[in-house]
Amino acid sequence: MHIAFFDSGAGGLTVLHEAIKKMPGEHYIYFGDSHNAPYGTKSREEIRELVFKAVDFLTAKGLKALVLACNTATSAAVAELREKYDFPIIGMEPAVKPAIENSREHKVLVCATDLTLKEEKLNNLVRNLNAGDKVDYLSLQKLVMFAENFEFDGQQVTAYLKEKLAQADWSKYDSIVLGCTHFIFFREQIRRFIPARIRILDGNEGTVNNLMTKIDIRNSPEKKEIQYYISGSRAAAGHFQRYLDYLAKTDTPKGQVW
């Protein structure tokens, strides 16, 4: 049985990377719907159709759990998926709660895709935390396709981040929440354009910890098995492995606060 990770493209590899560190003996499937990326500019109905098609495909492989490693797909489809399937389905949630809990006098800036920022799921999360006056929002939609093109640095990325992050009055904030798994590839680049005191948070570790409470973990010394698919077609491991190698190279040292 496999643990499947689904994303609109390469962003969910940041969650898979975290899972491999914590559960190296598991058998994994990674499904990146790259032929239909980005999701953040699509309608909710379009996303639901794509997600259900992918999950039907993955279910036939034999799943012990599914991780929707995409905030946009989680917002659009997780409730309906849980009604249809009986295996654990873990969704992404922006790390707003820990950001708020560790913020006293300052506000939190949540960065996400266009659709995630429009969805009720995020609004409800903030409302349930009674944090409406402590949270601001910023779309970084273009980072999705930069990541899909394996473009993590360079003139276009630098210019885009510099322009977008300059829109914020950083004296008002003490943390920034990366509400899209694609954005996590750009942590180091984001750090260049914000004050050193600003914390950078994401929901990946919490997502994997949640997953670990829902499954029996393999205590196997065998080398992990990962099957890769792009929009339903088997993909060569090298296409996605380069992303995992990049994450390993840029990993945050344990205990370091971004």
C-alpha positions in Angstrom: 0.0 0.0 0.0 1.2 3.5 -0.9 0.9 7.0 0.5 0.0 9.2 -2.4 0.8 12.9 -2.7 -1.2 15.0 -5.1 -0.4 18.5 -6.3 -1.1 20.7 -9.3 2.5 20.3 -10.2 5.8 20.3 -8.3 4.9 22.1 -5.1 3.8 19.0 -3.3 7.3 17.7 -3.5 8.1 20.0 -0.6 5.6 18.0 1.5 6.9 14.6 0.2 10.4 15.8 1.1 9.2 16.3 4.7 7.5 12.9 4.8 10.6 11.1 3.5 12.6 12.6 6.3 10.1 11.4 8.9 9.0 8.1 7.3 11.9 6.8 5.1 10.5 3.3 4.9 7.2 4.1 3.2 6.2 3.4 -0.4 5.1 6.7 -2.0 3.3 7.8 -5.1 3.7 11.4 -6.3 1.1 12.8 -8.8 1.8 16.2 -10.2 -0.9 17.5 -12.5 1.6 19.7 -14.3 -0.2 19.6 -17.6 -3.0 21.5 -16.0 -1.0 23.9 -13.8 -1.5 26.4 -12.4 -4.6 25.7 -10.3 -4.8 29.0 -8.6 -6.3 30.8 -11.6 -8.9 28.1 -12.4 -12.5 28.0 -11.1 -13.4 25.8 -8.2 -15.5 23.5 -10.5 -12.5 23.0 -12.8 -10.2 22.1 -9.9 -12.7 19.7 -8.4 -13.0 17.9 -11.7 -9.2 17.6 -12.1 -8.7 16.5 -8.5 -11.4 13.8 -8.6 -10.0 12.4 -11.9 -6.5 12.2 -10.4 -7.7 10.6 -7.1 -9.8 8.0 -9.0 -6.6 7.1 -10.8 -4.5 6.9 -7.6 -7.1 4.9 -5.8 -6.6 2.0 -8.3 -2.9 1.8 -7.2 -3.9 0.9 -3.6 -3.6 3.7 -1.0 -3.2 3.7 2.7 -3.6 7.5 2.7 -3.7 10.5 0.4 -2.1 13.9 1.0 -3.6 16.8 -0.9 -0.3 18.6 -1.0 -1.8 21.6 -2.5 -3.6 24.4 -0.6 -5.7 25.3 -3.6 -6.9 21.7 -4.2 -7.6 21.3 -0.5 -9.8 24.4 -0.4 -11.7 23.3 -3.5 -12.2 19.6 -3.0 -11.1 18.0 0.3 -14.6 17.9 1.9 -16.1 16.1 -1.1 -13.2 13.7 -1.4 -13.6 12.6 2.2 -17.3 11.9 1.6 -16.4 9.6 -1.3 -13.3 7.7 -0.1 -12.7 5.7 3.1 -8.9 6.0 3.4 -7.4 9.0 5.3 -7.2 12.2 3.3 -4.9 14.8 4.6 -5.3 18.4 3.4 -3.0 21.4 3.6 -3.8 24.3 5.9 -1.8 27.5 5.9 0.2 27.9 9.2 -2.0 30.8 10.3 -2.7 29.4 13.8 1.0 29.0 14.9 1.7 32.4 13.4 -1.1 34.1 15.3 -0.3 32.2 18.6 3.3 33.5 18.4 2.3 37.0 17.4 1.6 39.6 20.1 1.6 43.2 18.8 2.2 42.6 15.1 0.1 41.2 12.2 0.6 38.1 10.0 0.9 38.3 6.2 -0.5 35.2 4.4 0.8 34.6 0.9 -1.1 32.3 -1.3 -2.5 31.7 -4.8 -5.4 33.8 -6.2 -8.0 31.1 -5.6 -6.9 30.1 -2.1 -7.2 33.8 -1.1 -10.8 33.8 -2.4 -11.9 30.5 -0.8 -14.1 30.3 2.3 -11.8 27.7 3.8 -9.1 30.3 4.5 -11.6 32.9 5.6 -13.2 30.4 8.0 -9.8 29.5 9.4 -9.0 33.1 10.2 -12.5 33.8 11.5 -12.4 30.8 13.9 -9.1 32.1 15.3 -10.8 35.5 15.9 -7.9 36.9 13.9 -9.6 39.0 11.2 -7.8 42.2 12.3 -4.4 40.5 12.6 -4.1 38.9 9.1 -3.4 40.5 5.8 -3.1 38.8 2.4 -0.8 38.9 -0.6 -1.0 36.8 -3.8 2.3 35.5 -5.1 0.6 33.6 -8.0 3.5 33.8 -10.4 5.8 31.8 -8.1 3.8 28.7 -9.1 4.9 28.7 -12.7 8.4 29.8 -11.8 8.6 26.6 -9.7 7.1 24.5 -12.5 9.8 25.8 -14.8 12.5 25.0 -12.1 13.3 28.7 -12.0 14.1 29.5 -8.4 16.5 32.4 -8.9 17.5 34.7 -11.6 16.4 38.1 -12.8 12.6 37.4 -13.3 12.2 35.8 -9.9 14.2 38.4 -8.2 12.3 41.3 -9.8 8.9 39.7 -9.1 9.6 39.1 -5.4 11.2 42.5 -4.9 8.1 44.2 -6.4 5.5 42.1 -4.6 7.2 42.1 -1.2 7.8 45.9 -1.4 4.1 46.3 -1.2 4.0 45.3 2.5 4.7 47.7 5.3 7.0 45.3 7.3 6.8 47.4 10.5 3.3 45.9 10.9 4.3 42.3 10.7 6.3 39.7 12.5 5.6 36.7 10.4 4.8 35.6 6.8 2.9 32.4 6.1 3.6 30.6 2.8 0.1 29.3 1.9 1.1 27.4 -1.2 3.5 24.5 -1.3 5.2 25.9 -4.5 6.2 29.0 -2.5 8.4 26.9 -0.1 11.0 26.5 -2.9 11.6 30.3 -2.6 12.2 30.6 1.1 15.8 31.8 0.7 14.9 34.2 -2.0 12.0 35.7 0.0 14.3 36.1 3.0 16.4 38.5 1.0 13.5 41.0 0.7 12.1 41.0 4.2 13.5 42.1 7.6 15.6 39.5 9.4 13.2 39.5 12.4 10.2 38.3 10.2 9.5 34.6 10.7 8.7 32.5 7.6 6.2 29.7 8.3 4.6 26.9 6.3 2.2 24.0 7.0 4.3 21.1 5.8 5.6 19.7 9.0 2.2 20.0 10.6 0.6 18.2 7.6 3.1 15.3 7.8 2.6 15.0 11.6 -1.1 14.8 11.0 -0.6 12.1 8.4 1.5 10.1 10.9 -1.3 10.0 13.4 -3.7 8.4 10.8 -1.6 5.5 9.5 0.5 2.6 10.6 4.1 3.5 9.8 6.4 1.0 8.1 9.5 0.3 10.2 11.3 -1.2 7.2 15.0 -0.8 6.4 14.1 -1.1 2.7 14.9 1.8 0.5 11.9 3.9 -0.1 10.0 3.3 -3.3 8.6 6.4 -5.1 6.4 6.2 -8.2 6.0 9.5 -10.1 3.1 10.5 -12.4 2.5 13.6 -14.4 -1.2 14.1 -15.1 -1.8 10.4 -15.2 1.2 9.3 -17.2 4.2 7.6 -15.5 7.1 10.0 -15.3 10.8 9.5 -15.1 12.1 9.8 -11.6 14.7 12.4 -12.6 12.1 15.0 -13.5 11.0 15.2 -9.9 14.2 14.1 -8.2 15.9 17.3 -9.1 13.4 19.2 -7.0 14.0 16.9 -4.0 17.7 17.4 -4.5 17.2 21.1 -4.5 15.2 20.9 -1.3 17.9 18.8 0.4 20.5 21.4 -0.5 18.4 24.3 0.8 16.9 22.6 3.8 16.4 24.7 7.0 18.8 23.4 9.7 16.8 21.9 12.6 15.9 24.5 15.2 16.5 27.5 12.8 13.5 29.9 12.6 12.9 31.3 9.2 
